[in-house]
């Protein structure tokens, strides 16, 4: 049985498209908008393509349909009414300062909108789904209007699951699995806009009436109303009259009969008729001052960025210095007695914005960049009213020192370059932050293996990444070839994953190893501590992705982004002449299905008095250039043995929190998974790369 649904006020038509995708031919949808086709396509960038997809799917699309006068539109419901009419987030546009005052004009307009919608909907259906946010239902007197007009609330639900939507008259509908290409953009499906609608998996992006501006829909609820008066004749002008020309539908009072007649023809006019507001920076037009202000605050045009950067530099005291590069110059006059210089630098906002950490403030004092009355003093110097604290900070040098400080956490494991071979084996100080020893070390010429700490991005030309830290390693500073090609990390470990990373020391080796990575010839081995019994000690078996064969091309990338949002900013494409090739490689890696994961159970032990079981395992995979920590954690969750420290695991599988062993060293709790081995094998060369480390404690 085919269900008939009418959507009204569907902004950019994305909700109608989501319905069409989710239910296909089982649902006959009629999509309507208040805007004309031209206005719709100019206001929303994606509306044109959405409309074309709807039409190609057989969906009827109508424009300039007033939700308050559905009886005047040619909806094709004369033979049989619609099963359901859906109105999501009704709003007339713009937000007044007194929008939360019950007596405000803004509230009265929306009360009229809801009342006249319910009245007109009764002529085409006997069930409506109305979605509102927060206190809108009570503020706009939804239930009062429904009671006056013969509607009765049958249920209400938060539109999170599609199963809550397909109930009652729509109970025959069964949603198809969402395709990865259907999903909406990240901000609509990660909760940053207050709520994640079930239709977002099928492309629904709720929009404001004005334009592309963002809309927070926190605490939204869908109210389902039913009536037994479906198909009745709408209220006429004659029976709408009451004492003092009061509208019988919404209760608003009009001055005379003519004003009342105009009110019935257009009960609630959207803000589209307001004066057009134009951004002076990028010439983009908006229909309200609020929309313009929101756009100006985040205007991404080149002119806006340039002006913003210029104002920022001038306001913060940036000056050009031919000898030192970008320099910050700030003078602050002391007003209080007895404060110490270091504490003063950490408390004053004008200084703290440039000296963000205590260590950076100490370096500035020791280096003579933060002075008192023009003199270099110690950090404990007591200040007096009238003293002048001057900061003259070389930003380029500060960035370099920050990178050097981060580079100290990176450790060389093995290196082979031009006949020079180095291996940092058990001679490494046991008191170091990284306590491990090298078990195997087979490394070809032009290749280095380094240990990357967690919290550091693999690629990126900015300060603090593994790519910018490599040139500062003492073992690599004199290992460059005559062309001074910077070492390039090829393993793409996520920011939250520590372990071994494959590094190419020159361009020919980099190109060759990239081809091996794409061909699946390079295997990364991860060691993890998991809850529960992963198998018998010494057991080795293959795990299929999601417990089945690979079907979704972008599932690995999707699960990594959804499950580990903190890794989203990980820069994957370095700048320079290799940018295009790296982008092509990244695209190829993302489009290839991950190979099967080989699981080897190292040990199974009981922890604590509760005899909770935990397993130490090794996971080997040749996919995603090693960027698969998030995917492996997801895989272990699906197999019922989540990784220790995985915050996305629904519940801890064992007790004894304080007695759990931390296999990654250190006392601080963190995700217990690390890359401990890298191997490369081809048919022609055999096993030409095999490096493995083991924790010493």
HUFENQUI-V938380 format. One record per pair of residues at least 24 apart in sequence whose ideal C-beta (glycine too) atoms are under 10 Angstrom apart, sorted by the first residue. I is the first residue (numbers start at 1). J is the second residue. Records with the same first field share a line. If there is no record, write none. Layout:
I=J + J
This chain:
1=26 + 83 + 172 + 173
2=26 + 27 + 28 + 83 + 172 + 173
3=27 + 28 + 29 + 82 + 83 + 84 + 166 + 169 + 170 + 171 + 172 + 173
4=28 + 29 + 30 + 76 + 77 + 80 + 81 + 82 + 83 + 84 + 85 + 124 + 125 + 169
5=29 + 30 + 31 + 82 + 83 + 84 + 85 + 86 + 125 + 129 + 169 + 170 + 173
6=30 + 31 + 32 + 60 + 62 + 65 + 67 + 70 + 73 + 75 + 76 + 77 + 81 + 82 + 83 + 84 + 85 + 86 + 87 + 121 + 124 + 125 + 128
7=31 + 32 + 33 + 59 + 61 + 67 + 82 + 84 + 85 + 86 + 87 + 88 + 129
8=32 + 33 + 34 + 62 + 65 + 66 + 67 + 68 + 70 + 73 + 75 + 85 + 86 + 87 + 88 + 90 + 117 + 120 + 121 + 124 + 128
9=33 + 34 + 35 + 65 + 66 + 67 + 86 + 87 + 88 + 89 + 90 + 91 + 92 + 113 + 117 + 209 + 270
10=34 + 40 + 50 + 61 + 65 + 86 + 87 + 88 + 204 + 206 + 207
11=35 + 40 + 43 + 44 + 47 + 50 + 88 + 89 + 91 + 204 + 205 + 206 + 207 + 208 + 209 + 215
12=40 + 41 + 43 + 44 + 45 + 46 + 47 + 48 + 50 + 51 + 204 + 205 + 206 + 207 + 211 + 212
13=40 + 44 + 46 + 47 + 48 + 49 + 50 + 51 + 53 + 54 + 59 + 61 + 63 + 204 + 207
14=44 + 46 + 47 + 50 + 54 + 184 + 188 + 199 + 200 + 202 + 203 + 204 + 205 + 206 + 207
15=50 + 86 + 88 + 89 + 131 + 197 + 199 + 200 + 202 + 203 + 204 + 205 + 206 + 207
16=50 + 51 + 54 + 57 + 59 + 60 + 61 + 86 + 199 + 204
17=46 + 49 + 50 + 51 + 53 + 54 + 57 + 59 + 182 + 199 + 202 + 203 + 204 + 205
18=50 + 162 + 175 + 178 + 182 + 184 + 197 + 198 + 199 + 200 + 201 + 202 + 203 + 204 + 205
19=54 + 59 + 86 + 165 + 173 + 175 + 199 + 202 + 204
20=53 + 54 + 56 + 57 + 58 + 59 + 202 + 203
21=53 + 54 + 57 + 175 + 176 + 178 + 179 + 182 + 199 + 201 + 202 + 203 + 204
22=162 + 165 + 166 + 173 + 174 + 175 + 176 + 177 + 178 + 182 + 198 + 199 + 201 + 202 + 203 + 204
23=162 + 165 + 166 + 170 + 172 + 173 + 174 + 175 + 176 + 202
24=57 + 58 + 173 + 174 + 175 + 176
25=57 + 58
26=166 + 170 + 172 + 173 + 174 + 175 + 176
27=59 + 83 + 84 + 166 + 170 + 172 + 173 + 175
28=58 + 59 + 60 + 82 + 83
29=54 + 57 + 58 + 59 + 60 + 61 + 82 + 86
30=59 + 60 + 61 + 62 + 65 + 73 + 75 + 76 + 77 + 82 + 85 + 124
31=55 + 59 + 60 + 61 + 62 + 63 + 65 + 86
32=60 + 61 + 62 + 63 + 64 + 65 + 66 + 67 + 70 + 73 + 75 + 85
33=61 + 62 + 63 + 64 + 65 + 67
34=63 + 64 + 65 + 66 + 67 + 68 + 92 + 93 + 209 + 269 + 270 + 272
35=63 + 64 + 65 + 209 + 270 + 272
36=63 + 64
37=61 + 62 + 63 + 64
38=63
39=63 + 64 + 272 + 287
40=64
42=211 + 285
43=207 + 208 + 209 + 210 + 211 + 212 + 272 + 285 + 286 + 287
44=205 + 207 + 211 + 212
45=211 + 212
46=184 + 185 + 203 + 205 + 207 + 212
47=207
50=203 + 205
53=203
66=116 + 117 + 120 + 265 + 266 + 267 + 268 + 269 + 270
67=113 + 114 + 116 + 117 + 118 + 120 + 121 + 267 + 268 + 270
68=112 + 113 + 114 + 115 + 116 + 117 + 118 + 119 + 120 + 121 + 249 + 250 + 264 + 265 + 266 + 267 + 268 + 269
69=116 + 117 + 119 + 120 + 123 + 234 + 264 + 265 + 266 + 267
70=116 + 117 + 119 + 120 + 121 + 122 + 123 + 124 + 125 + 234
71=119 + 120 + 121 + 122 + 123 + 124 + 233 + 234 + 235
72=120 + 123 + 234 + 265
73=120 + 124
75=123 + 124
76=124
77=123 + 124 + 125 + 231
78=124 + 231
80=231
81=121 + 122 + 123 + 124 + 125 + 126 + 127 + 230 + 231
82=121 + 124 + 125 + 126 + 127 + 128 + 169 + 230
83=125 + 126 + 127 + 168 + 169 + 170 + 172
84=121 + 125 + 126 + 127 + 128 + 129 + 165 + 168 + 169 + 170 + 224 + 226
85=117 + 118 + 120 + 121 + 122 + 124 + 125 + 126 + 127 + 128 + 129 + 130 + 225
86=125 + 127 + 128 + 129 + 130 + 131 + 165 + 222
87=113 + 114 + 117 + 118 + 121 + 128 + 129 + 130 + 131 + 132 + 222
88=129 + 130 + 131 + 132 + 159 + 197 + 199 + 204 + 206 + 217 + 220 + 222
89=130 + 131 + 132 + 133 + 136 + 197 + 206 + 207 + 208 + 209 + 215 + 217 + 220
90=114 + 117 + 130 + 131 + 132 + 136 + 140 + 209 + 268
91=132 + 133 + 136 + 208 + 209 + 210 + 215 + 270 + 271
92=209 + 268 + 269 + 270 + 271 + 272
93=208 + 209 + 210 + 211 + 269 + 270 + 271 + 272 + 273 + 274 + 287 + 288 + 290 + 291
94=208 + 209 + 210 + 270 + 271 + 274 + 286 + 287 + 288 + 289 + 290 + 291
95=208 + 210 + 271 + 288 + 289 + 290 + 291
96=290
97=290
99=136 + 139
100=134 + 135 + 139
101=139
102=138 + 139 + 140 + 141
104=139
106=139 + 140
107=136 + 139 + 140 + 141
108=140 + 141 + 250 + 251 + 252 + 268
109=140 + 250 + 252 + 267 + 268 + 269 + 270 + 271
110=136 + 139 + 140 + 141 + 142 + 268
111=139 + 140 + 141 + 142 + 144 + 145 + 250 + 251 + 252 + 268
112=140 + 145 + 247 + 249 + 250 + 251 + 252 + 263 + 267 + 268 + 269
113=140 + 145 + 250 + 267 + 268 + 269 + 270
114=140 + 141 + 142 + 143 + 144 + 145 + 146 + 149 + 250 + 268
115=140 + 141 + 142 + 144 + 145 + 146 + 148 + 149 + 247 + 248 + 249 + 250 + 251 + 252 + 267 + 268
116=145 + 149 + 234 + 235 + 247 + 249 + 250 + 252 + 263 + 264 + 266 + 267 + 268
117=145 + 149 + 249 + 267 + 268
118=142 + 145 + 146 + 148 + 149 + 150 + 151 + 225 + 227 + 249 + 250
119=145 + 148 + 149 + 150 + 151 + 232 + 234 + 235 + 248 + 249 + 250 + 267
120=149 + 234 + 235 + 249 + 267
121=149 + 151 + 225 + 227 + 230
122=149 + 150 + 151 + 225 + 227 + 228 + 229 + 230 + 231 + 232 + 233 + 234 + 235
123=229 + 230 + 231 + 232 + 233 + 234 + 235
124=230 + 231
125=169 + 226 + 227 + 230 + 231
126=151 + 169 + 225 + 226 + 227 + 228 + 229 + 230 + 231
127=151 + 154 + 168 + 169 + 170 + 224 + 225 + 226 + 227 + 230
128=223 + 224 + 225 + 226 + 227
129=156 + 157 + 159 + 165 + 168 + 170 + 222 + 223 + 224 + 225
130=156 + 221 + 222 + 223 + 224 + 225
131=156 + 157 + 158 + 159 + 197 + 206 + 217 + 220 + 221 + 222 + 223
132=217 + 219 + 220 + 221 + 222 + 223
133=194 + 195 + 206 + 215 + 216 + 217 + 218 + 219 + 220 + 221
134=194 + 216 + 217 + 218 + 219 + 220 + 221
135=219
136=219 + 220 + 221
137=221 + 223
141=250 + 251
142=223 + 225
143=223 + 225
144=251
145=249 + 250 + 251
146=223 + 225 + 227
148=248 + 249 + 250 + 251
149=225 + 227 + 229 + 235 + 248 + 249 + 250
150=225 + 226 + 227 + 228 + 229 + 232
151=223 + 224 + 225 + 226 + 227 + 228 + 229
152=224 + 225 + 226 + 227 + 228
153=223 + 224 + 225 + 226
154=223 + 224 + 225 + 226
155=222 + 223 + 224 + 225 + 226
156=221 + 222 + 223 + 224 + 225
157=221 + 222 + 223 + 224
158=195 + 197 + 198 + 219 + 220 + 221 + 222
159=195 + 196 + 197 + 198 + 199 + 200 + 204 + 217 + 220 + 221 + 222
160=195 + 196 + 197 + 198 + 220
161=198
162=198 + 199 + 201 + 202
163=198
164=198 + 222 + 224
165=197 + 198 + 199 + 222 + 224
167=224
168=224 + 226
169=224 + 226
175=199 + 201 + 202
176=202
177=201 + 551 + 552
178=202 + 203
179=203 + 552 + 554
180=552 + 553 + 554 + 555 + 557 + 558
181=553 + 554
183=554 + 558
186=561 + 562 + 565 + 568
187=214
188=214 + 217
189=562
190=561 + 562 + 565 + 568
191=218 + 565
192=216 + 565
193=217 + 218
194=218 + 219 + 220
195=219 + 220 + 221
197=222
208=287 + 288 + 290 + 291 + 294
209=270 + 271 + 272 + 287 + 288 + 291
210=270 + 271 + 272 + 274 + 277 + 286 + 287 + 288 + 290 + 291 + 292 + 294 + 295
211=284 + 285 + 286 + 287 + 288 + 291 + 292 + 294 + 295
212=284 + 286 + 291 + 295
213=286 + 288 + 290 + 291 + 292 + 293 + 294 + 295 + 298
214=294 + 298
234=264
235=264
236=264
237=261 + 264 + 265
240=264
279=304
280=304
281=305 + 307 + 308
316=350 + 353 + 354
317=350 + 354 + 391 + 392 + 393
318=395
319=392
321=392 + 394 + 396
323=394
324=392 + 393 + 394 + 395 + 396 + 397
325=394 + 395 + 396 + 397 + 399
326=393 + 394 + 395 + 396 + 397 + 398 + 399
327=369 + 391 + 392 + 393 + 394 + 395 + 396 + 397
328=353 + 354 + 355 + 369 + 391 + 392 + 393 + 394 + 395 + 398
329=390 + 391 + 392 + 393
330=354 + 355 + 370 + 389 + 390 + 391 + 392 + 393
331=388 + 389 + 390 + 391 + 392
332=387 + 388 + 389 + 390 + 391
333=385 + 386 + 387 + 388 + 389
334=372 + 373 + 383 + 384 + 385 + 386 + 387 + 388 + 389
335=383 + 385 + 386 + 387
336=383 + 384 + 385
337=382 + 383 + 384 + 385 + 387
338=382 + 383 + 384 + 385
339=381 + 382 + 383 + 384 + 387
340=378 + 379 + 380 + 381 + 382 + 383
341=365 + 370 + 371 + 372 + 377 + 378 + 379 + 380 + 381 + 382 + 383 + 387 + 389
342=370 + 378 + 379 + 380 + 381
343=379 + 380 + 383
344=370 + 372 + 379 + 381 + 382 + 383 + 387 + 389
345=370 + 379 + 389 + 391
348=389 + 391
350=389 + 391
351=389 + 391 + 393
354=391 + 393 + 395 + 398
355=391 + 393 + 398
356=402
357=402
359=401 + 402 + 405
360=393 + 398 + 401 + 402 + 405
361=391
363=393 + 397 + 398 + 401 + 402 + 405
364=391 + 392 + 393 + 394 + 398
365=391
367=393 + 394 + 397 + 398 + 401
368=392
369=393 + 394 + 397 + 398
398=463
399=462 + 463 + 464 + 468
400=463 + 468 + 472
401=463
402=463 + 464 + 468
403=462 + 463 + 464 + 465 + 468 + 469 + 471 + 472
404=463 + 468 + 469 + 471 + 472
405=463 + 464 + 469 + 472
406=453 + 455 + 456 + 463 + 464 + 465 + 466 + 468 + 469 + 472
407=456 + 464 + 466 + 468 + 469 + 470 + 471 + 472 + 473 + 474 + 476
408=433 + 453 + 469 + 472 + 473
409=433 + 434 + 451 + 452 + 453 + 454 + 455 + 456 + 466 + 469 + 498
410=434 + 450 + 451 + 452 + 453 + 456 + 466 + 469 + 470 + 472 + 473 + 476 + 489 + 501
411=436 + 450 + 451 + 452 + 453 + 473 + 475 + 693
412=448 + 449 + 450 + 451 + 470 + 473 + 474 + 475 + 476 + 479 + 503
413=438 + 441 + 443 + 448 + 449 + 450 + 451 + 500 + 501 + 503 + 678 + 691 + 692 + 693
414=438 + 440 + 441 + 442 + 443 + 447 + 448 + 449 + 450 + 475 + 500 + 689 + 691 + 693
415=441 + 443 + 446 + 447 + 448 + 449 + 450 + 473 + 475 + 476 + 479 + 487 + 503 + 505
416=441 + 442 + 443 + 444 + 445 + 446 + 447 + 448 + 449 + 479 + 505 + 689
417=443 + 445 + 446 + 447 + 448 + 475 + 476 + 478 + 479 + 480 + 481 + 487 + 505 + 506 + 509
418=445 + 446 + 479 + 481 + 505 + 506
419=445
420=445 + 475 + 478 + 479
421=445
422=448 + 475 + 476 + 479
423=449 + 691
424=449 + 450 + 451 + 475 + 693
425=693
426=696
428=696
430=696 + 697
432=665
433=665 + 666
434=498 + 664 + 665 + 666 + 693 + 695 + 696
435=665 + 666 + 695 + 696 + 697
436=500 + 664 + 665 + 674 + 676 + 693 + 694 + 695 + 696 + 697
437=693 + 694 + 695 + 696
438=691 + 692 + 693 + 694
439=676 + 677 + 690 + 691 + 692 + 693 + 694
440=677 + 679 + 690 + 691 + 692 + 693 + 694
441=689 + 690 + 691 + 692 + 693
442=679 + 680 + 687 + 688 + 689 + 690 + 691 + 692
443=502 + 678 + 688 + 689 + 690 + 691
444=509 + 512 + 513 + 680 + 685 + 688 + 689
445=505 + 506 + 509 + 688
446=479 + 481 + 487 + 503 + 504 + 505 + 506 + 507 + 508 + 509 + 510 + 512 + 513
447=487 + 490 + 502 + 503 + 504 + 505 + 506 + 509 + 510 + 512 + 513 + 678 + 680 + 688 + 689 + 691
448=473 + 475 + 476 + 479 + 487 + 489 + 501 + 502 + 503 + 504 + 505 + 509 + 691
449=491 + 500 + 501 + 502 + 503 + 677 + 678 + 689 + 691 + 692 + 693
450=475 + 476 + 487 + 489 + 491 + 499 + 500 + 501 + 502 + 503
451=498 + 499 + 500 + 501 + 674 + 675 + 676 + 693
452=489 + 491 + 493 + 495 + 497 + 498 + 499 + 500 + 501 + 503 + 674 + 675
453=497 + 498 + 499 + 664
454=493 + 494 + 495 + 496 + 497 + 498 + 499 + 629 + 664 + 670 + 671 + 673 + 674
455=495 + 496 + 497 + 498 + 566 + 670
456=493 + 495 + 496 + 497 + 498 + 501
457=489 + 492 + 493 + 494 + 495 + 567 + 569 + 570 + 571 + 572
458=489 + 490 + 491 + 492 + 493 + 494 + 495 + 497 + 501 + 570 + 571 + 572 + 574 + 625 + 626 + 627
459=488 + 489 + 490 + 491 + 492 + 570 + 571 + 572 + 573 + 574 + 575 + 582 + 586
460=569 + 570 + 571 + 572 + 573 + 574 + 575
461=486 + 571 + 573 + 574 + 575 + 576
462=571 + 575
465=489 + 495 + 570 + 571 + 574
466=491 + 493 + 495 + 501 + 503
467=503 + 571 + 574 + 575
468=574
470=501 + 503 + 505
473=503
476=503 + 505
479=505 + 506
480=505 + 506
481=505 + 506 + 507 + 508
483=507
485=509 + 510
486=574 + 576
488=513 + 514 + 574 + 576 + 578 + 582
489=574 + 625 + 626
490=514 + 516 + 517 + 522 + 585 + 625 + 626 + 678
491=517 + 522 + 524 + 624 + 625 + 626 + 627 + 675 + 678
492=517 + 524 + 570 + 572 + 585 + 586 + 589 + 624 + 625 + 626 + 627 + 628
493=524 + 526 + 567 + 570 + 625 + 626 + 627 + 628 + 629 + 674 + 675
494=560 + 564 + 566 + 567 + 568 + 570 + 626 + 627 + 628 + 629 + 630 + 631 + 671
495=564 + 566 + 567 + 568 + 569 + 570 + 571 + 629
496=564 + 566 + 567 + 570 + 629 + 630 + 633 + 645 + 670 + 671 + 673
497=526 + 564 + 567 + 626 + 627 + 628 + 629 + 630 + 632 + 633 + 671 + 673 + 674 + 675
498=629 + 664 + 665 + 670 + 671 + 673 + 674 + 675 + 676
499=524 + 525 + 526 + 527 + 626 + 629 + 664 + 673 + 674 + 675 + 676 + 677 + 678 + 693
500=524 + 525 + 526 + 626 + 674 + 675 + 676 + 677 + 678 + 691 + 692 + 693
501=626 + 675 + 678
502=625 + 626 + 675 + 678 + 680 + 689 + 691
507=577 + 578
510=578 + 581 + 582
511=578 + 581
513=625 + 680 + 689
514=578 + 581 + 582 + 584 + 585 + 588 + 589 + 625
515=585 + 682
516=622 + 680 + 681 + 682 + 685 + 688 + 689
517=585 + 588 + 589 + 622 + 623 + 624 + 625 + 626 + 680
518=584 + 585 + 588 + 589 + 592 + 625
519=622 + 682
520=592 + 594 + 595 + 621 + 622 + 623
521=622 + 679 + 680 + 681 + 682 + 683 + 685 + 688 + 689
522=622 + 623 + 625 + 626 + 678 + 679 + 680 + 681 + 682 + 689
523=595 + 598 + 620 + 621 + 622 + 623 + 626 + 677 + 678 + 679 + 680 + 681 + 689 + 690
524=619 + 620 + 621 + 622 + 623 + 624 + 625 + 626 + 627 + 628 + 629 + 632 + 675 + 676 + 677 + 678 + 679
525=598 + 600 + 618 + 619 + 620 + 621 + 626 + 674 + 675 + 676 + 677 + 678 + 679 + 691 + 692 + 693
526=597 + 617 + 618 + 619 + 620 + 621 + 626 + 628 + 629 + 632 + 633 + 643 + 673 + 674 + 675 + 676 + 677
527=600 + 602 + 616 + 617 + 618 + 619 + 663 + 664 + 672 + 673 + 674 + 675 + 676 + 677 + 692 + 693 + 694 + 695
528=599 + 602 + 615 + 616 + 617 + 618 + 619 + 629 + 632 + 633 + 636 + 641 + 642 + 643 + 644 + 645 + 646 + 663 + 664 + 671 + 672 + 673 + 674 + 676
529=602 + 603 + 605 + 607 + 614 + 615 + 616 + 617 + 643 + 644 + 645 + 660 + 661 + 662 + 663 + 664 + 671 + 672 + 673 + 674
530=599 + 601 + 613 + 614 + 615 + 616 + 617 + 619 + 633 + 636 + 637 + 639 + 640 + 641 + 642 + 643 + 644 + 646 + 649 + 653 + 672 + 673
531=607 + 612 + 613 + 614 + 615 + 636 + 637 + 640 + 641 + 642 + 643 + 644 + 646 + 649 + 651 + 652 + 653 + 654 + 660 + 672
532=604 + 612 + 613 + 614 + 615 + 636 + 639 + 640 + 641 + 642 + 653 + 654
533=601 + 604 + 613 + 614 + 615 + 640 + 641 + 653
534=599 + 600 + 601 + 602 + 603 + 604 + 613 + 614 + 615 + 616 + 617 + 619 + 636 + 639 + 640 + 641
535=599 + 600 + 601 + 604 + 615 + 617 + 641
536=601 + 604 + 615
537=600 + 601 + 602 + 603 + 604 + 605 + 615 + 616
538=600 + 601 + 602 + 603 + 604
539=599 + 600 + 601 + 604 + 617
540=598 + 599 + 600 + 601 + 618 + 620
541=596 + 597 + 598 + 599 + 600 + 601
542=595 + 596 + 597 + 598 + 599 + 620
543=596 + 597 + 598 + 599 + 619 + 621 + 632 + 635 + 636 + 638 + 639
544=594 + 595 + 596 + 597 + 635
545=593 + 594 + 595 + 596 + 597 + 621 + 623 + 631 + 634 + 635 + 638
546=634 + 635 + 638 + 639
547=635 + 638 + 639
549=593 + 596
550=592 + 593 + 594 + 595 + 596
551=593
552=593
553=590 + 591 + 592 + 593
554=590 + 591 + 593
555=593 + 594 + 631 + 634
556=589 + 590 + 592 + 593 + 594 + 623 + 624 + 627 + 628 + 630 + 631 + 634 + 635
557=586 + 589 + 590 + 591 + 624 + 627 + 630 + 631
558=590 + 631 + 634
559=628 + 630 + 631 + 633 + 634 + 635 + 637 + 638
560=590 + 624 + 627 + 628 + 629 + 630 + 631 + 632 + 633 + 634
561=630
562=630 + 634 + 648
563=630 + 631 + 633 + 634 + 637 + 646 + 647 + 648
564=629 + 630 + 631 + 633 + 634 + 646 + 647 + 648 + 671
565=630
567=627 + 629 + 630
570=627
572=625 + 627
585=625
586=624 + 625 + 627
589=623 + 624 + 625 + 627
590=624 + 627
592=623 + 624
593=623
594=621 + 622 + 623 + 624 + 628 + 631 + 632 + 635
595=620 + 621 + 622 + 623 + 624
596=620 + 621 + 622 + 623
597=621 + 622 + 623 + 628 + 631 + 632 + 635 + 636
598=622
599=632 + 635 + 636 + 639 + 641
602=663
605=661
606=654 + 656
607=644 + 654 + 655 + 656 + 657 + 659 + 660 + 661
608=654 + 655 + 656 + 657 + 658 + 659 + 660
609=655 + 656 + 659
610=654 + 655 + 656 + 659
611=654 + 655 + 656
612=652 + 653 + 654 + 655 + 656 + 659 + 660
613=641 + 653 + 654
614=641 + 644 + 653 + 654 + 656 + 660 + 661 + 663 + 672
615=641 + 644
616=661 + 663 + 672
617=641 + 643 + 673
618=676 + 677 + 692
619=643 + 673 + 675
620=677 + 679
622=679 + 680 + 681
626=675 + 678
628=675
629=671 + 673 + 674 + 675
630=671 + 673
632=673
633=671 + 673
636=673
643=671 + 672 + 673
644=669 + 670 + 671 + 672 + 673
645=669 + 670 + 671 + 672 + 673
646=671 + 672 + 673
647=671
662=695 + 697
663=695 + 697
664=695
665=695 + 696 + 697
